[in-house]
Amino acid sequence: MTDSYLFPRILPRQKAMELLMTAKRFSAEELSALGMINEVVPAEQVMDCARQIAANLILGAPLALAAIKEVADKSEKMSLAEYYRSMLAGDWPVLEQCLKGEDFREGIEAFAEKREPKWRGR
């Protein structure tokens, strides 16, 4: 029954209700268009695709990625007002660390200098 809880939160309501109430089988392409899966690739390309996604993640600043995860996880059930109150109260330690860290300045400098950043995780 977790589908009845989860689908209306991650899908457009009409599609969630169609899926739940008709048990229609959706193709991988349809699920991708709905945002339920990231990529549709032939089976023999799955690992190459996963490695490419990982390679793209590695390019990001480690603290920024951790801050994004922290905010997404902690704010999922918050209203926008609660989210802003929480941010202003400093309830986001990883985000605070990210914004005050060396990598934050490095990102700005690298962008201004039109070069690749050198992340240190600090």
PDB file as gemmi writes it, atoms N, CA and C in Angstrom:
CRYST1    1.000    1.000    1.000  90.00  90.00  90.00 P 1                      
ATOM      1  N   MET A   1       0.809  -1.194   0.000  1.00  0.00           N  
ATOM      2  CA  MET A   1       0.000   0.000   0.000  1.00  0.00           C  
ATOM      3  C   MET A   1       0.858   1.266   0.000  1.00  0.00           C  
ATOM      4  N   THR A   2       2.163   1.125   0.050  1.00  0.00           N  
ATOM      5  CA  THR A   2       2.979   2.334   0.014  1.00  0.00           C  
ATOM      6  C   THR A   2       2.834   3.065  -1.317  1.00  0.00           C  
ATOM      7  N   ASP A   3       2.454   2.349  -2.379  1.00  0.00           N  
ATOM      8  CA  ASP A   3       2.229   3.006  -3.664  1.00  0.00           C  
ATOM      9  C   ASP A   3       1.149   4.074  -3.546  1.00  0.00           C  
ATOM     10  N   SER A   4       0.092   3.771  -2.791  1.00  0.00           N  
ATOM     11  CA  SER A   4      -1.005   4.732  -2.624  1.00  0.00           C  
ATOM     12  C   SER A   4      -0.534   5.984  -1.900  1.00  0.00           C  
ATOM     13  N   TYR A   5       0.473   5.856  -1.091  1.00  0.00           N  
ATOM     14  CA  TYR A   5       1.042   7.002  -0.389  1.00  0.00           C  
ATOM     15  C   TYR A   5       2.035   7.737  -1.285  1.00  0.00           C  
ATOM     16  N   LEU A   6       2.913   6.983  -1.928  1.00  0.00           N  
ATOM     17  CA  LEU A   6       4.038   7.557  -2.646  1.00  0.00           C  
ATOM     18  C   LEU A   6       3.661   8.137  -4.010  1.00  0.00           C  
ATOM     19  N   PHE A   7       2.915   7.409  -4.808  1.00  0.00           N  
ATOM     20  CA  PHE A   7       2.649   7.849  -6.180  1.00  0.00           C  
ATOM     21  C   PHE A   7       2.026   9.231  -6.276  1.00  0.00           C  
ATOM     22  N   PRO A   8       1.004   9.581  -5.457  1.00  0.00           N  
ATOM     23  CA  PRO A   8       0.451  10.935  -5.570  1.00  0.00           C  
ATOM     24  C   PRO A   8       1.442  12.035  -5.170  1.00  0.00           C  
ATOM     25  N   ARG A   9       2.508  11.670  -4.504  1.00  0.00           N  
ATOM     26  CA  ARG A   9       3.507  12.663  -4.117  1.00  0.00           C  
ATOM     27  C   ARG A   9       4.582  12.860  -5.171  1.00  0.00           C  
ATOM     28  N   ILE A  10       4.779  11.862  -6.030  1.00  0.00           N  
ATOM     29  CA  ILE A  10       5.856  11.971  -7.011  1.00  0.00           C  
ATOM     30  C   ILE A  10       5.366  12.054  -8.449  1.00  0.00           C  
ATOM     31  N   LEU A  11       4.081  11.856  -8.661  1.00  0.00           N  
ATOM     32  CA  LEU A  11       3.514  11.883 -10.012  1.00  0.00           C  
ATOM     33  C   LEU A  11       2.419  12.931 -10.099  1.00  0.00           C  
ATOM     34  N   PRO A  12       2.127  13.386 -11.325  1.00  0.00           N  
ATOM     35  CA  PRO A  12       0.918  14.199 -11.476  1.00  0.00           C  
ATOM     36  C   PRO A  12      -0.280  13.383 -10.973  1.00  0.00           C  
ATOM     37  N   ARG A  13      -1.174  14.037 -10.257  1.00  0.00           N  
ATOM     38  CA  ARG A  13      -2.282  13.330  -9.615  1.00  0.00           C  
ATOM     39  C   ARG A  13      -3.058  12.434 -10.582  1.00  0.00           C  
ATOM     40  N   GLN A  14      -3.349  12.936 -11.781  1.00  0.00           N  
ATOM     41  CA  GLN A  14      -4.132  12.148 -12.740  1.00  0.00           C  
ATOM     42  C   GLN A  14      -3.421  10.845 -13.094  1.00  0.00           C  
ATOM     43  N   LYS A  15      -2.121  10.920 -13.313  1.00  0.00           N  
ATOM     44  CA  LYS A  15      -1.363   9.714 -13.651  1.00  0.00           C  
ATOM     45  C   LYS A  15      -1.258   8.780 -12.452  1.00  0.00           C  
ATOM     46  N   ALA A  16      -1.066   9.349 -11.271  1.00  0.00           N  
ATOM     47  CA  ALA A  16      -0.989   8.520 -10.062  1.00  0.00           C  
ATOM     48  C   ALA A  16      -2.287   7.752  -9.871  1.00  0.00           C  
ATOM     49  N   MET A  17      -3.405   8.440 -10.015  1.00  0.00           N  
ATOM     50  CA  MET A  17      -4.695   7.781  -9.820  1.00  0.00           C  
ATOM     51  C   MET A  17      -4.944   6.731 -10.903  1.00  0.00           C  
ATOM     52  N   GLU A  18      -4.561   7.028 -12.133  1.00  0.00           N  
ATOM     53  CA  GLU A  18      -4.708   6.044 -13.210  1.00  0.00           C  
ATOM     54  C   GLU A  18      -3.897   4.791 -12.899  1.00  0.00           C  
ATOM     55  N   LEU A  19      -2.670   4.991 -12.492  1.00  0.00           N  
ATOM     56  CA  LEU A  19      -1.797   3.861 -12.175  1.00  0.00           C  
ATOM     57  C   LEU A  19      -2.343   3.052 -11.007  1.00  0.00           C  
ATOM     58  N   LEU A  20      -2.780   3.737  -9.963  1.00  0.00           N  
ATOM     59  CA  LEU A  20      -3.266   3.056  -8.762  1.00  0.00           C  
ATOM     60  C   LEU A  20      -4.606   2.361  -8.977  1.00  0.00           C  
ATOM     61  N   MET A  21      -5.508   3.009  -9.687  1.00  0.00           N  
ATOM     62  CA  MET A  21      -6.872   2.494  -9.775  1.00  0.00           C  
ATOM     63  C   MET A  21      -7.093   1.518 -10.923  1.00  0.00           C  
ATOM     64  N   THR A  22      -6.235   1.542 -11.930  1.00  0.00           N  
ATOM     65  CA  THR A  22      -6.423   0.621 -13.057  1.00  0.00           C  
ATOM     66  C   THR A  22      -5.381  -0.474 -13.100  1.00  0.00           C  
ATOM     67  N   ALA A  23      -4.302  -0.308 -12.356  1.00  0.00           N  
ATOM     68  CA  ALA A  23      -3.174  -1.243 -12.389  1.00  0.00           C  
ATOM     69  C   ALA A  23      -2.604  -1.366 -13.799  1.00  0.00           C  
ATOM     70  N   LYS A  24      -2.788  -0.302 -14.593  1.00  0.00           N  
ATOM     71  CA  LYS A  24      -2.234  -0.279 -15.948  1.00  0.00           C  
ATOM     72  C   LYS A  24      -0.726  -0.432 -15.881  1.00  0.00           C  
ATOM     73  N   ARG A  25      -0.200  -1.172 -16.802  1.00  0.00           N  
ATOM     74  CA  ARG A  25       1.251  -1.320 -16.897  1.00  0.00           C  
ATOM     75  C   ARG A  25       1.781  -0.191 -17.776  1.00  0.00           C  
ATOM     76  N   PHE A  26       2.718   0.570 -17.228  1.00  0.00           N  
ATOM     77  CA  PHE A  26       3.334   1.659 -17.971  1.00  0.00           C  
ATOM     78  C   PHE A  26       4.646   1.170 -18.566  1.00  0.00           C  
ATOM     79  N   SER A  27       4.977   1.659 -19.747  1.00  0.00           N  
ATOM     80  CA  SER A  27       6.253   1.304 -20.366  1.00  0.00           C  
ATOM     81  C   SER A  27       7.374   2.096 -19.673  1.00  0.00           C  
ATOM     82  N   ALA A  28       8.590   1.648 -19.884  1.00  0.00           N  
ATOM     83  CA  ALA A  28       9.741   2.353 -19.320  1.00  0.00           C  
ATOM     84  C   ALA A  28       9.787   3.787 -19.842  1.00  0.00           C  
ATOM     85  N   GLU A  29       9.449   3.979 -21.108  1.00  0.00           N  
ATOM     86  CA  GLU A  29       9.450   5.320 -21.697  1.00  0.00           C  
ATOM     87  C   GLU A  29       8.403   6.213 -21.017  1.00  0.00           C  
ATOM     88  N   GLU A  30       7.215   5.670 -20.734  1.00  0.00           N  
ATOM     89  CA  GLU A  30       6.175   6.444 -20.053  1.00  0.00           C  
ATOM     90  C   GLU A  30       6.620   6.805 -18.633  1.00  0.00           C  
ATOM     91  N   LEU A  31       7.221   5.841 -17.935  1.00  0.00           N  
ATOM     92  CA  LEU A  31       7.694   6.107 -16.569  1.00  0.00           C  
ATOM     93  C   LEU A  31       8.811   7.142 -16.564  1.00  0.00           C  
ATOM     94  N   SER A  32       9.657   7.110 -17.583  1.00  0.00           N  
ATOM     95  CA  SER A  32      10.715   8.107 -17.700  1.00  0.00           C  
ATOM     96  C   SER A  32      10.115   9.489 -17.934  1.00  0.00           C  
ATOM     97  N   ALA A  33       9.122   9.572 -18.809  1.00  0.00           N  
ATOM     98  CA  ALA A  33       8.456  10.856 -19.082  1.00  0.00           C  
ATOM     99  C   ALA A  33       7.785  11.411 -17.828  1.00  0.00           C  
ATOM    100  N   LEU A  34       7.335  10.538 -16.938  1.00  0.00           N  
ATOM    101  CA  LEU A  34       6.703  10.964 -15.686  1.00  0.00           C  
ATOM    102  C   LEU A  34       7.726  11.297 -14.599  1.00  0.00           C  
ATOM    103  N   GLY A  35       8.984  11.001 -14.841  1.00  0.00           N  
ATOM    104  CA  GLY A  35      10.018  11.287 -13.860  1.00  0.00           C  
ATOM    105  C   GLY A  35      10.205  10.205 -12.817  1.00  0.00           C  
ATOM    106  N   MET A  36       9.642   9.025 -13.043  1.00  0.00           N  
ATOM    107  CA  MET A  36       9.790   7.943 -12.066  1.00  0.00           C  
ATOM    108  C   MET A  36      11.103   7.197 -12.224  1.00  0.00           C  
ATOM    109  N   ILE A  37      11.672   7.250 -13.415  1.00  0.00           N  
ATOM    110  CA  ILE A  37      12.983   6.640 -13.651  1.00  0.00           C  
ATOM    111  C   ILE A  37      13.833   7.652 -14.420  1.00  0.00           C  
ATOM    112  N   ASN A  38      15.128   7.587 -14.246  1.00  0.00           N  
ATOM    113  CA  ASN A  38      16.014   8.580 -14.848  1.00  0.00           C  
ATOM    114  C   ASN A  38      16.334   8.320 -16.305  1.00  0.00           C  
ATOM    115  N   GLU A  39      16.610   7.106 -16.658  1.00  0.00           N  
ATOM    116  CA  GLU A  39      17.063   6.778 -18.004  1.00  0.00           C  
ATOM    117  C   GLU A  39      16.435   5.475 -18.474  1.00  0.00           C  
ATOM    118  N   VAL A  40      16.249   5.378 -19.781  1.00  0.00           N  
ATOM    119  CA  VAL A  40      15.825   4.123 -20.403  1.00  0.00           C  
ATOM    120  C   VAL A  40      16.922   3.755 -21.387  1.00  0.00           C  
ATOM    121  N   VAL A  41      17.612   2.654 -21.095  1.00  0.00           N  
ATOM    122  CA  VAL A  41      18.708   2.200 -21.949  1.00  0.00           C  
ATOM    123  C   VAL A  41      18.606   0.694 -22.119  1.00  0.00           C  
ATOM    124  N   PRO A  42      19.165   0.177 -23.202  1.00  0.00           N  
ATOM    125  CA  PRO A  42      19.212  -1.285 -23.360  1.00  0.00           C  
ATOM    126  C   PRO A  42      19.997  -1.908 -22.206  1.00  0.00           C  
ATOM    127  N   ALA A  43      19.650  -3.133 -21.860  1.00  0.00           N  
ATOM    128  CA  ALA A  43      20.259  -3.816 -20.711  1.00  0.00           C  
ATOM    129  C   ALA A  43      21.781  -3.804 -20.761  1.00  0.00           C  
ATOM    130  N   GLU A  44      22.359  -3.967 -21.942  1.00  0.00           N  
ATOM    131  CA  GLU A  44      23.814  -4.022 -22.035  1.00  0.00           C  
ATOM    132  C   GLU A  44      24.471  -2.651 -21.806  1.00  0.00           C  
ATOM    133  N   GLN A  45      23.671  -1.585 -21.751  1.00  0.00           N  
ATOM    134  CA  GLN A  45      24.221  -0.243 -21.525  1.00  0.00           C  
ATOM    135  C   GLN A  45      23.964   0.293 -20.117  1.00  0.00           C  
ATOM    136  N   VAL A  46      23.339  -0.506 -19.276  1.00  0.00           N  
ATOM    137  CA  VAL A  46      22.959  -0.030 -17.939  1.00  0.00           C  
ATOM    138  C   VAL A  46      24.171   0.436 -17.132  1.00  0.00           C  
ATOM    139  N   MET A  47      25.211  -0.353 -17.085  1.00  0.00           N  
ATOM    140  CA  MET A  47      26.384   0.018 -16.280  1.00  0.00           C  
ATOM    141  C   MET A  47      27.098   1.231 -16.865  1.00  0.00           C  
ATOM    142  N   ASP A  48      27.172   1.326 -18.186  1.00  0.00           N  
ATOM    143  CA  ASP A  48      27.783   2.507 -18.796  1.00  0.00           C  
ATOM    144  C   ASP A  48      26.996   3.763 -18.433  1.00  0.00           C  
ATOM    145  N   CYS A  49      25.685   3.661 -18.468  1.00  0.00           N  
ATOM    146  CA  CYS A  49      24.824   4.789 -18.107  1.00  0.00           C  
ATOM    147  C   CYS A  49      25.025   5.164 -16.637  1.00  0.00           C  
ATOM    148  N   ALA A  50      25.051   4.177 -15.760  1.00  0.00           N  
ATOM    149  CA  ALA A  50      25.252   4.430 -14.327  1.00  0.00           C  
ATOM    150  C   ALA A  50      26.621   5.070 -14.082  1.00  0.00           C  
ATOM    151  N   ARG A  51      27.623   4.602 -14.785  1.00  0.00           N  
ATOM    152  CA  ARG A  51      28.966   5.182 -14.635  1.00  0.00           C  
ATOM    153  C   ARG A  51      28.998   6.638 -15.117  1.00  0.00           C  
ATOM    154  N   GLN A  52      28.261   6.940 -16.172  1.00  0.00           N  
ATOM    155  CA  GLN A  52      28.214   8.322 -16.672  1.00  0.00           C  
ATOM    156  C   GLN A  52      27.540   9.245 -15.653  1.00  0.00           C  
ATOM    157  N   ILE A  53      26.462   8.771 -15.036  1.00  0.00           N  
ATOM    158  CA  ILE A  53      25.794   9.557 -13.996  1.00  0.00           C  
ATOM    159  C   ILE A  53      26.764   9.781 -12.831  1.00  0.00           C  
ATOM    160  N   ALA A  54      27.470   8.726 -12.423  1.00  0.00           N  
ATOM    161  CA  ALA A  54      28.448   8.851 -11.335  1.00  0.00           C  
ATOM    162  C   ALA A  54      29.564   9.824 -11.715  1.00  0.00           C  
ATOM    163  N   ALA A  55      30.028   9.764 -12.949  1.00  0.00           N  
ATOM    164  CA  ALA A  55      31.084  10.670 -13.406  1.00  0.00           C  
ATOM    165  C   ALA A  55      30.606  12.121 -13.342  1.00  0.00           C  
ATOM    166  N   ASN A  56      29.351  12.367 -13.662  1.00  0.00           N  
ATOM    167  CA  ASN A  56      28.797  13.722 -13.570  1.00  0.00           C  
ATOM    168  C   ASN A  56      28.703  14.176 -12.118  1.00  0.00           C  
ATOM    169  N   LEU A  57      28.341  13.270 -11.228  1.00  0.00           N  
ATOM    170  CA  LEU A  57      28.265  13.620  -9.803  1.00  0.00           C  
ATOM    171  C   LEU A  57      29.636  13.970  -9.240  1.00  0.00           C  
ATOM    172  N   ILE A  58      30.644  13.254  -9.672  1.00  0.00           N  
ATOM    173  CA  ILE A  58      32.005  13.484  -9.189  1.00  0.00           C  
ATOM    174  C   ILE A  58      32.489  14.890  -9.526  1.00  0.00           C  
ATOM    175  N   LEU A  59      31.948  15.482 -10.573  1.00  0.00           N  
ATOM    176  CA  LEU A  59      32.355  16.835 -10.967  1.00  0.00           C  
ATOM    177  C   LEU A  59      31.859  17.901  -9.982  1.00  0.00           C  
ATOM    178  N   GLY A  60      30.837  17.563  -9.202  1.00  0.00           N  
ATOM    179  CA  GLY A  60      30.266  18.529  -8.267  1.00  0.00           C  
ATOM    180  C   GLY A  60      31.093  18.663  -7.001  1.00  0.00           C  
ATOM    181  N   ALA A  61      30.901  19.805  -6.344  1.00  0.00           N  
ATOM    182  CA  ALA A  61      31.579  20.044  -5.065  1.00  0.00           C  
ATOM    183  C   ALA A  61      30.987  19.113  -4.010  1.00  0.00           C  
ATOM    184  N   PRO A  62      31.804  18.343  -3.318  1.00  0.00           N  
ATOM    185  CA  PRO A  62      31.289  17.378  -2.339  1.00  0.00           C  
ATOM    186  C   PRO A  62      30.364  17.991  -1.286  1.00  0.00           C  
ATOM    187  N   LEU A  63      30.740  19.147  -0.738  1.00  0.00           N  
ATOM    188  CA  LEU A  63      29.893  19.777   0.282  1.00  0.00           C  
ATOM    189  C   LEU A  63      28.582  20.278  -0.315  1.00  0.00           C  
ATOM    190  N   ALA A  64      28.624  20.762  -1.545  1.00  0.00           N  
ATOM    191  CA  ALA A  64      27.396  21.224  -2.195  1.00  0.00           C  
ATOM    192  C   ALA A  64      26.442  20.053  -2.418  1.00  0.00           C  
ATOM    193  N   LEU A  65      26.962  18.922  -2.844  1.00  0.00           N  
ATOM    194  CA  LEU A  65      26.119  17.739  -3.044  1.00  0.00           C  
ATOM    195  C   LEU A  65      25.511  17.280  -1.721  1.00  0.00           C  
ATOM    196  N   ALA A  66      26.316  17.301  -0.668  1.00  0.00           N  
ATOM    197  CA  ALA A  66      25.811  16.918   0.659  1.00  0.00           C  
ATOM    198  C   ALA A  66      24.752  17.910   1.141  1.00  0.00           C  
ATOM    199  N   ALA A  67      24.968  19.210   0.867  1.00  0.00           N  
ATOM    200  CA  ALA A  67      23.994  20.223   1.275  1.00  0.00           C  
ATOM    201  C   ALA A  67      22.684  20.061   0.510  1.00  0.00           C  
ATOM    202  N   ILE A  68      22.772  19.763  -0.770  1.00  0.00           N  
ATOM    203  CA  ILE A  68      21.568  19.537  -1.575  1.00  0.00           C  
ATOM    204  C   ILE A  68      20.780  18.369  -0.999  1.00  0.00           C  
ATOM    205  N   LYS A  69      21.477  17.295  -0.653  1.00  0.00           N  
ATOM    206  CA  LYS A  69      20.808  16.127  -0.077  1.00  0.00           C  
ATOM    207  C   LYS A  69      20.180  16.476   1.269  1.00  0.00           C  
ATOM    208  N   GLU A  70      20.913  17.221   2.102  1.00  0.00           N  
ATOM    209  CA  GLU A  70      20.388  17.615   3.404  1.00  0.00           C  
ATOM    210  C   GLU A  70      19.099  18.428   3.246  1.00  0.00           C  
ATOM    211  N   VAL A  71      19.134  19.434   2.385  1.00  0.00           N  
ATOM    212  CA  VAL A  71      17.963  20.295   2.199  1.00  0.00           C  
ATOM    213  C   VAL A  71      16.798  19.499   1.616  1.00  0.00           C  
ATOM    214  N   ALA A  72      17.059  18.671   0.617  1.00  0.00           N  
ATOM    215  CA  ALA A  72      15.984  17.880   0.007  1.00  0.00           C  
ATOM    216  C   ALA A  72      15.354  16.938   1.030  1.00  0.00           C  
ATOM    217  N   ASP A  73      16.177  16.273   1.828  1.00  0.00           N  
ATOM    218  CA  ASP A  73      15.663  15.323   2.816  1.00  0.00           C  
ATOM    219  C   ASP A  73      14.904  16.016   3.944  1.00  0.00           C  
ATOM    220  N   LYS A  74      15.499  17.072   4.511  1.00  0.00           N  
ATOM    221  CA  LYS A  74      14.895  17.720   5.674  1.00  0.00           C  
ATOM    222  C   LYS A  74      13.676  18.571   5.326  1.00  0.00           C  
ATOM    223  N   SER A  75      13.626  19.101   4.114  1.00  0.00           N  
ATOM    224  CA  SER A  75      12.542  20.020   3.760  1.00  0.00           C  
ATOM    225  C   SER A  75      11.368  19.339   3.071  1.00  0.00           C  
ATOM    226  N   GLU A  76      11.485  18.054   2.828  1.00  0.00           N  
ATOM    227  CA  GLU A  76      10.467  17.340   2.045  1.00  0.00           C  
ATOM    228  C   GLU A  76       9.054  17.531   2.587  1.00  0.00           C  
ATOM    229  N   LYS A  77       8.891  17.555   3.876  1.00  0.00           N  
ATOM    230  CA  LYS A  77       7.566  17.657   4.486  1.00  0.00           C  
ATOM    231  C   LYS A  77       7.260  19.075   4.990  1.00  0.00           C  
ATOM    232  N   MET A  78       8.136  20.027   4.705  1.00  0.00           N  
ATOM    233  CA  MET A  78       7.959  21.387   5.207  1.00  0.00           C  
ATOM    234  C   MET A  78       7.191  22.250   4.211  1.00  0.00           C  
ATOM    235  N   SER A  79       6.461  23.213   4.749  1.00  0.00           N  
ATOM    236  CA  SER A  79       5.901  24.250   3.895  1.00  0.00           C  
ATOM    237  C   SER A  79       7.047  25.194   3.522  1.00  0.00           C  
ATOM    238  N   LEU A  80       6.820  26.062   2.562  1.00  0.00           N  
ATOM    239  CA  LEU A  80       7.849  27.011   2.173  1.00  0.00           C  
ATOM    240  C   LEU A  80       8.196  27.940   3.340  1.00  0.00           C  
ATOM    241  N   ALA A  81       7.192  28.355   4.100  1.00  0.00           N  
ATOM    242  CA  ALA A  81       7.434  29.217   5.267  1.00  0.00           C  
ATOM    243  C   ALA A  81       8.286  28.490   6.308  1.00  0.00           C  
ATOM    244  N   GLU A  82       7.980  27.223   6.577  1.00  0.00           N  
ATOM    245  CA  GLU A  82       8.772  26.442   7.536  1.00  0.00           C  
ATOM    246  C   GLU A  82      10.209  26.290   7.050  1.00  0.00           C  
ATOM    247  N   TYR A  83      10.353  26.074   5.760  1.00  0.00           N  
ATOM    248  CA  TYR A  83      11.670  25.920   5.153  1.00  0.00           C  
ATOM    249  C   TYR A  83      12.517  27.173   5.384  1.00  0.00           C  
ATOM    250  N   TYR A  84      11.953  28.341   5.082  1.00  0.00           N  
ATOM    251  CA  TYR A  84      12.708  29.585   5.269  1.00  0.00           C  
ATOM    252  C   TYR A  84      13.005  29.855   6.733  1.00  0.00           C  
ATOM    253  N   ARG A  85      12.033  29.601   7.612  1.00  0.00           N  
ATOM    254  CA  ARG A  85      12.283  29.786   9.049  1.00  0.00           C  
ATOM    255  C   ARG A  85      13.431  28.898   9.510  1.00  0.00           C  
ATOM    256  N   SER A  86      13.421  27.670   9.066  1.00  0.00           N  
ATOM    257  CA  SER A  86      14.452  26.722   9.454  1.00  0.00           C  
ATOM    258  C   SER A  86      15.821  27.143   8.927  1.00  0.00           C  
ATOM    259  N   MET A  87      15.862  27.604   7.679  1.00  0.00           N  
ATOM    260  CA  MET A  87      17.125  28.066   7.114  1.00  0.00           C  
ATOM    261  C   MET A  87      17.652  29.274   7.870  1.00  0.00           C  
ATOM    262  N   LEU A  88      16.788  30.244   8.145  1.00  0.00           N  
ATOM    263  CA  LEU A  88      17.210  31.452   8.862  1.00  0.00           C  
ATOM    264  C   LEU A  88      17.652  31.141  10.283  1.00  0.00           C  
ATOM    265  N   ALA A  89      17.097  30.066  10.868  1.00  0.00           N  
ATOM    266  CA  ALA A  89      17.470  29.668  12.223  1.00  0.00           C  
ATOM    267  C   ALA A  89      18.788  28.903  12.254  1.00  0.00           C  
ATOM    268  N   GLY A  90      19.334  28.588  11.083  1.00  0.00           N  
ATOM    269  CA  GLY A  90      20.604  27.863  11.028  1.00  0.00           C  
ATOM    270  C   GLY A  90      20.479  26.384  11.330  1.00  0.00           C  
ATOM    271  N   ASP A  91      19.319  25.806  10.985  1.00  0.00           N  
ATOM    272  CA  ASP A  91      19.065  24.385  11.257  1.00  0.00           C  
ATOM    273  C   ASP A  91      19.673  23.449  10.217  1.00  0.00           C  
ATOM    274  N   TRP A  92      20.498  23.950   9.333  1.00  0.00           N  
ATOM    275  CA  TRP A  92      21.035  23.167   8.228  1.00  0.00           C  
ATOM    276  C   TRP A  92      22.561  23.134   8.329  1.00  0.00           C  
ATOM    277  N   PRO A  93      23.139  22.291   9.171  1.00  0.00           N  
ATOM    278  CA  PRO A  93      24.589  22.333   9.402  1.00  0.00           C  
ATOM    279  C   PRO A  93      25.437  22.087   8.158  1.00  0.00           C  
ATOM    280  N   VAL A  94      25.028  21.176   7.302  1.00  0.00           N  
ATOM    281  CA  VAL A  94      25.837  20.898   6.112  1.00  0.00           C  
ATOM    282  C   VAL A  94      25.761  22.067   5.142  1.00  0.00           C  
ATOM    283  N   LEU A  95      24.577  22.650   4.991  1.00  0.00           N  
ATOM    284  CA  LEU A  95      24.424  23.822   4.132  1.00  0.00           C  
ATOM    285  C   LEU A  95      25.269  24.979   4.665  1.00  0.00           C  
ATOM    286  N   GLU A  96      25.227  25.204   5.966  1.00  0.00           N  
ATOM    287  CA  GLU A  96      26.037  26.270   6.577  1.00  0.00           C  
ATOM    288  C   GLU A  96      27.525  26.025   6.316  1.00  0.00           C  
ATOM    289  N   GLN A  97      27.957  24.793   6.504  1.00  0.00           N  
ATOM    290  CA  GLN A  97      29.359  24.443   6.261  1.00  0.00           C  
ATOM    291  C   GLN A  97      29.717  24.696   4.798  1.00  0.00           C  
ATOM    292  N   CYS A  98      28.812  24.347   3.907  1.00  0.00           N  
ATOM    293  CA  CYS A  98      29.043  24.537   2.473  1.00  0.00           C  
ATOM    294  C   CYS A  98      29.203  26.015   2.138  1.00  0.00           C  
ATOM    295  N   LEU A  99      28.294  26.848   2.641  1.00  0.00           N  
ATOM    296  CA  LEU A  99      28.306  28.274   2.310  1.00  0.00           C  
ATOM    297  C   LEU A  99      29.483  29.021   2.920  1.00  0.00           C  
ATOM    298  N   LYS A 100      30.061  28.470   3.977  1.00  0.00           N  
ATOM    299  CA  LYS A 100      31.194  29.123   4.637  1.00  0.00           C  
ATOM    300  C   LYS A 100      32.533  28.489   4.266  1.00  0.00           C  
ATOM    301  N   GLY A 101      32.503  27.465   3.437  1.00  0.00           N  
ATOM    302  CA  GLY A 101      33.712  26.699   3.157  1.00  0.00           C  
ATOM    303  C   GLY A 101      34.557  27.218   2.018  1.00  0.00           C  
ATOM    304  N   GLU A 102      35.725  26.641   1.913  1.00  0.00           N  
ATOM    305  CA  GLU A 102      36.676  26.980   0.845  1.00  0.00           C  
ATOM    306  C   GLU A 102      36.100  26.663  -0.531  1.00  0.00           C  
ATOM    307  N   ASP A 103      35.378  25.558  -0.643  1.00  0.00           N  
ATOM    308  CA  ASP A 103      34.847  25.159  -1.946  1.00  0.00           C  
ATOM    309  C   ASP A 103      33.848  26.170  -2.485  1.00  0.00           C  
ATOM    310  N   PHE A 104      33.112  26.846  -1.606  1.00  0.00           N  
ATOM    311  CA  PHE A 104      32.160  27.869  -2.043  1.00  0.00           C  
ATOM    312  C   PHE A 104      32.911  28.995  -2.764  1.00  0.00           C  
ATOM    313  N   ARG A 105      33.971  29.465  -2.119  1.00  0.00           N  
ATOM    314  CA  ARG A 105      34.789  30.523  -2.735  1.00  0.00           C  
ATOM    315  C   ARG A 105      35.467  30.024  -4.009  1.00  0.00           C  
ATOM    316  N   GLU A 106      35.943  28.780  -3.977  1.00  0.00           N  
ATOM    317  CA  GLU A 106      36.597  28.196  -5.151  1.00  0.00           C  
ATOM    318  C   GLU A 106      35.634  28.146  -6.328  1.00  0.00           C  
ATOM    319  N   GLY A 107      34.384  27.792  -6.079  1.00  0.00           N  
ATOM    320  CA  GLY A 107      33.401  27.734  -7.152  1.00  0.00           C  
ATOM    321  C   GLY A 107      33.183  29.090  -7.801  1.00  0.00           C  
ATOM    322  N   ILE A 108      33.075  30.116  -6.979  1.00  0.00           N  
ATOM    323  CA  ILE A 108      32.889  31.476  -7.494  1.00  0.00           C  
ATOM    324  C   ILE A 108      34.121  31.915  -8.289  1.00  0.00           C  
ATOM    325  N   GLU A 109      35.298  31.678  -7.736  1.00  0.00           N  
ATOM    326  CA  GLU A 109      36.535  32.065  -8.420  1.00  0.00           C  
ATOM    327  C   GLU A 109      36.706  31.307  -9.736  1.00  0.00           C  
ATOM    328  N   ALA A 110      36.453  30.013  -9.726  1.00  0.00           N  
ATOM    329  CA  ALA A 110      36.596  29.215 -10.941  1.00  0.00           C  
ATOM    330  C   ALA A 110      35.623  29.697 -12.021  1.00  0.00           C  
ATOM    331  N   PHE A 111      34.405  30.027 -11.615  1.00  0.00           N  
ATOM    332  CA  PHE A 111      33.426  30.532 -12.578  1.00  0.00           C  
ATOM    333  C   PHE A 111      33.905  31.855 -13.160  1.00  0.00           C  
ATOM    334  N   ALA A 112      34.346  32.762 -12.301  1.00  0.00           N  
ATOM    335  CA  ALA A 112      34.807  34.081 -12.751  1.00  0.00           C  
ATOM    336  C   ALA A 112      36.026  33.961 -13.666  1.00  0.00           C  
ATOM    337  N   GLU A 113      36.893  33.007 -13.362  1.00  0.00           N  
ATOM    338  CA  GLU A 113      38.119  32.812 -14.143  1.00  0.00           C  
ATOM    339  C   GLU A 113      37.915  31.874 -15.331  1.00  0.00           C  
ATOM    340  N   LYS A 114      36.685  31.370 -15.491  1.00  0.00           N  
ATOM    341  CA  LYS A 114      36.335  30.460 -16.604  1.00  0.00           C  
ATOM    342  C   LYS A 114      37.255  29.236 -16.647  1.00  0.00           C  
ATOM    343  N   ARG A 115      37.387  28.605 -15.480  1.00  0.00           N  
ATOM    344  CA  ARG A 115      38.208  27.399 -15.370  1.00  0.00           C  
ATOM    345  C   ARG A 115      37.454  26.346 -14.563  1.00  0.00           C  
ATOM    346  N   GLU A 116      37.943  25.131 -14.623  1.00  0.00           N  
ATOM    347  CA  GLU A 116      37.337  24.052 -13.831  1.00  0.00           C  
ATOM    348  C   GLU A 116      37.704  24.251 -12.354  1.00  0.00           C  
ATOM    349  N   PRO A 117      36.767  24.068 -11.454  1.00  0.00           N  
ATOM    350  CA  PRO A 117      37.090  24.216 -10.038  1.00  0.00           C  
ATOM    351  C   PRO A 117      37.904  23.039  -9.514  1.00  0.00           C  
ATOM    352  N   LYS A 118      38.640  23.293  -8.454  1.00  0.00           N  
ATOM    353  CA  LYS A 118      39.415  22.249  -7.776  1.00  0.00           C  
ATOM    354  C   LYS A 118      38.804  22.078  -6.384  1.00  0.00           C  
ATOM    355  N   TRP A 119      37.897  21.122  -6.269  1.00  0.00           N  
ATOM    356  CA  TRP A 119      37.176  20.901  -5.004  1.00  0.00           C  
ATOM    357  C   TRP A 119      38.082  20.234  -3.987  1.00  0.00           C  
ATOM    358  N   ARG A 120      37.957  20.645  -2.741  1.00  0.00           N  
ATOM    359  CA  ARG A 120      38.741  20.057  -1.650  1.00  0.00           C  
ATOM    360  C   ARG A 120      37.854  19.435  -0.577  1.00  0.00           C  
ATOM    361  N   GLY A 121      36.563  19.627  -0.684  1.00  0.00           N  
ATOM    362  CA  GLY A 121      35.670  19.082   0.330  1.00  0.00           C  
ATOM    363  C   GLY A 121      35.739  19.847   1.639  1.00  0.00           C  
ATOM    364  N   ARG A 122      36.156  21.117   1.559  1.00  0.00           N  
ATOM    365  CA  ARG A 122      36.249  21.950   2.759  1.00  0.00           C  
ATOM    366  C   ARG A 122      35.506  23.254   2.534  1.00  0.00           C  
TER     367      ARG A 122                                                      
END                                                                             
